[in-house]
C-alpha cells in the first residue's frame, strides 16, 4: 500500500497541516469531505500539499524518505498533520488515510519553516 504496491489514485500520499484555530477533535469517521473537528492550515508558500514519499522499510516501519517542508507565510498555531491522496490545498476529495496531533501545538510566524516526518508502523 505504501512502498511497493499500487497506491490510491496517485504515485504518492500528501501531508497537510491541521490548524489549531477552532480545533476540537479528530474522529475515526473524518473524511476529506467532512472533518468538523478541524480545519486545514494553508498559510505556506507551497502550491500543493507536500508529498509524503516513502523511504525504505525497516523493522516494520516506513518513514517519508525526506521531510515534508512547509515555508510558513502567516501567523498560526499548528495542531497536527493529516495524510491524504489529494494534493490540492483545501481539497475535499480523495482518501483521508490518517490524522495525528503534535505532542503540543506549534506556534509559527511568517518566515518559519516546518519539516514533517511521518512514520507508519505495523
Number of C-alpha atoms within 10 A of each C-alpha: 7 18 13 8 7 11 13 15 11 11 13 19 24 22 26 27 25 24 21 19 14 10 15 11 11 16 12 8 7 17 17 18 12 12 17 14 12 20 17 21 22 20 18 21 12 14 10 17 25 22 22 26 20 19 15 11 13 9 7 8 12 19 19 18 14 15 16 19 17 21 16 20 17 16 14 18 17 21 23 22 20 18 23 27 23 25 21 16 16 15 14 15 15 16 16 20 14 14 18 14 15 11 8 10 15 14 12 17 14 13 13 14 14 14 10 18 13 19 12 12 10 6
